[in-house]
Amino acid sequence: MQNQIPKIDAATFAPVSWPQEPAHEWCPPGHGDLYPALVGSGWLDRLLAEGVKYAFVSNSDNLGAILDPAILAYFAKSGAPFLMEVTRRTAADRKGGHLAVRKADGRLLLREVAQCPDEDLEAFQNIEQHRYFNTNSLWLRLDLLKEQLAADAGVLPLPMIRNHKTVDPRDKKSTPVVQLESAMGAAIECFEGALALDVPRSRFAPVKTTADLLALRSDAYEVLEDGQVRLAASRHGVPPNVVLSDEYKLVDQIDGLGVPSLIDCRSLKVDGKVQFSPGVILQGDVVVNHLGAETKIIPPGIYKNQEI
């Protein structure tokens, strides 16, 4: 269970007040809260007392992350305190946090887009220059984690991330706020001898946006017998690059969009109110533009490398 912290009013830098929905005044402190939650809940000591030496942690939105005994064996044999699974970046991962090397001591570190200055954004998103990104699947040596926590006075010194939002996520005119967060993968810089392992793209099937969810619902993904969700083999590890306009930012807003076939679709951009009928097959690069107030129905058929 994560902790919760106040959202900060971007104008006053005080905890924000939102009487009409007090729950909106609070936010989780990012998945970097994993480490204080392990300690504060007593679970770290409990696991160690029960003889548990290794932990595999992944984001719940990564449906490709399953425990792989081969990776566990590699991690155990390495003697490393921390291992991060990374994979090659594609166009769909341009905003994903990537690995870098700290010049001061040669340690690996994680660099998130929220930590990137605006003037460096283009370079940050250069997938040829920064080829590996964090899948947020981590392997931890729990006894060495406890030692490092003790050395750091009980708290890993993770970089702080400022996320700019509005107090009501559904109302872009509500009070601007800052959410202070940390990332669990950033702990890679806290451990001497931490490793990164290049894993197949099949171990990364994230659902972070409604665009990801639309692709996941399509035939571009498949579910294996072991429960792993992964891209169809014919996609060769590259997901369709889906971009949806603001009408579809929230989950309930895409339910009426319909689910076209995307197994042979390289990119899809949807702008405006549309609905895909059953039997719509999209191939190559497809753009759907509709400026009208009424929903545009896309009839069944094959649409390849075209604007609808």
DAGI-V585511 format. One record per pair of residues at least 6 apart in sequence whose ideal C-beta (glycine too) atoms are under 7 Angstrom apart, sorted by the first residue. I is the first residue (numbers start at 1). GAP is how many residues later the second one is. D is the distance in whole Angstrom. If there is no record, write none. Layout:
I:GAP:D
I:GAP:D
//
This chain:
1:36:7
2:26:5
2:31:5
2:35:6
3:26:6
3:30:5
3:33:7
3:34:6
4:22:5
4:23:7
4:24:6
5:21:7
5:22:6
5:24:5
5:175:7
6:9:4
6:10:7
6:19:6
6:20:6
7:9:5
7:18:6
7:19:7
7:20:5
7:160:6
7:170:4
7:172:6
8:7:7
8:8:7
8:169:6
8:170:4
8:172:7
9:7:4
9:166:6
9:168:6
10:154:7
10:166:4
10:167:6
10:168:5
15:10:7
16:9:6
16:151:5
16:159:6
16:161:5
17:8:7
18:6:5
18:7:5
18:149:5
18:157:7
21:147:7
24:143:5
24:144:5
27:152:5
29:151:7
29:152:6
29:153:7
30:131:7
30:151:3
30:152:5
30:153:6
31:28:7
31:152:6
31:153:4
32:126:5
32:149:7
32:150:3
32:151:5
32:152:5
32:154:6
34:23:7
34:150:5
35:121:5
35:152:7
36:119:7
38:6:4
39:110:6
39:115:7
44:98:6
44:102:6
47:95:6
48:94:6
48:95:6
48:98:7
52:90:6
53:88:7
53:89:6
53:90:6
54:18:6
54:21:7
54:22:7
54:85:7
54:86:7
54:87:6
54:88:7
55:85:4
55:87:6
56:11:5
56:83:6
57:81:5
57:83:7
57:127:7
58:7:4
58:78:6
58:79:4
59:77:5
61:145:5
61:146:5
61:147:6
62:73:7
62:74:6
62:75:7
62:142:6
62:143:6
62:144:5
63:142:5
63:144:7
63:166:4
64:138:6
64:139:5
64:140:5
64:141:4
64:164:6
64:165:6
64:166:5
65:72:5
65:138:6
66:160:6
66:161:7
66:162:5
71:68:7
71:126:7
75:8:5
75:64:5
78:117:6
80:113:5
80:114:6
80:115:5
81:60:5
81:63:4
81:67:7
81:110:4
81:112:6
81:113:6
82:58:6
82:105:6
82:106:6
82:109:4
82:112:4
83:55:7
83:56:4
83:112:5
83:114:6
84:50:6
84:54:6
84:101:6
84:104:5
84:112:5
85:50:5
85:52:4
85:112:6
85:114:5
85:118:6
86:13:6
86:46:4
86:47:6
86:48:6
86:49:6
86:110:5
86:111:7
86:112:6
87:46:7
87:48:6
87:111:7
87:112:6
87:114:5
87:117:5
88:43:6
88:44:7
89:7:7
89:9:7
89:38:4
89:41:7
89:42:6
89:43:7
89:44:5
90:37:7
90:148:5
91:36:7
91:150:5
92:147:5
92:149:5
93:34:7
93:40:5
94:31:4
94:33:6
95:18:5
95:30:7
96:37:4
96:38:7
97:13:5
97:14:6
97:15:4
97:16:7
97:36:6
97:37:5
97:86:7
97:88:7
98:13:6
98:32:4
98:34:6
98:35:5
99:9:6
99:11:6
99:33:5
99:35:7
99:97:6
100:9:6
100:11:5
101:7:6
102:7:5
102:87:6
107:82:5
108:80:5
108:81:7
108:86:6
108:88:6
109:79:7
109:80:4
110:24:6
110:73:6
110:75:5
110:76:5
110:78:6
112:49:6
112:71:6
113:11:6
114:47:5
114:48:6
114:49:6
115:44:7
115:46:6
116:8:4
123:6:7
132:64:7
132:66:7
134:51:4
135:64:7
135:68:7
135:69:5
136:48:7
136:49:6
137:66:7
138:46:6
138:47:6
148:8:7
148:42:6
148:43:6
149:7:7
156:31:5
156:34:5
157:33:7
158:24:4
158:25:7
158:28:5
158:29:6
159:23:7
159:27:6
160:20:6
160:22:6
161:20:5
161:21:6
161:22:7
162:16:5
162:18:6
163:16:4
163:18:6
164:12:7
164:14:6
165:12:6
165:14:6
166:6:6
166:8:5
166:9:7
166:10:6
166:11:7
167:7:5
167:8:5
167:10:5
168:6:4
170:80:7
188:6:5
200:37:7
201:30:7
201:36:3
202:28:4
202:29:7
202:35:7
205:16:7
205:24:5
205:25:6
205:26:7
206:6:6
207:6:5
207:9:6
210:34:6
210:38:5
210:39:6
210:40:7
210:41:6
210:43:7
210:44:5
211:31:4
211:32:6
211:33:5
213:38:7
213:41:7
214:28:6
214:40:6
214:43:7
214:45:7
215:6:7
215:24:6
215:25:5
215:27:5
215:47:6
217:42:5
218:41:5
218:42:7
218:43:6
218:44:4
219:13:7
219:42:5
219:43:7
219:44:5
220:11:6
220:12:6
220:15:6
220:19:7
220:20:5
220:42:4
220:43:5
221:8:6
221:9:7
221:10:6
221:11:7
222:8:7
222:10:5
223:6:5
224:6:7
231:6:6
231:8:6
232:31:6
234:29:6
240:22:5
240:25:5
240:26:7
240:27:7
240:28:6
241:25:7
241:26:4
242:26:5
243:26:5
244:26:5
245:25:6
245:26:4
245:27:6
247:6:6
247:26:6
248:6:5
248:9:6
256:19:6
257:17:7
257:18:6
257:19:6
258:17:5
258:18:3
258:19:7
259:17:7
260:16:4
260:20:4
260:21:7
260:22:5
261:19:7
261:20:4
261:21:6
262:6:7
262:20:6
264:19:4
265:17:4
265:18:6
265:19:7
265:21:6
266:18:6
266:19:5
267:18:5
268:14:6
268:18:5
269:18:5
269:19:7
270:18:5
271:17:7
271:18:5
272:17:6
272:18:3
272:19:6
272:24:7
273:17:6
273:22:5
273:23:7
274:14:5
274:16:5
274:21:6
274:22:5
274:24:6
275:20:5
275:22:5
275:23:7
276:22:5
277:20:6
277:21:6
277:22:6
277:23:5
278:22:7
279:21:3
280:18:5
280:20:6
280:21:7
281:21:5
282:21:5
283:19:7
283:21:4
284:20:5
284:21:4
285:20:5
286:17:5
286:20:6
286:22:7
287:20:4
288:10:7
288:20:5
289:18:6
290:6:4
298:10:6
//
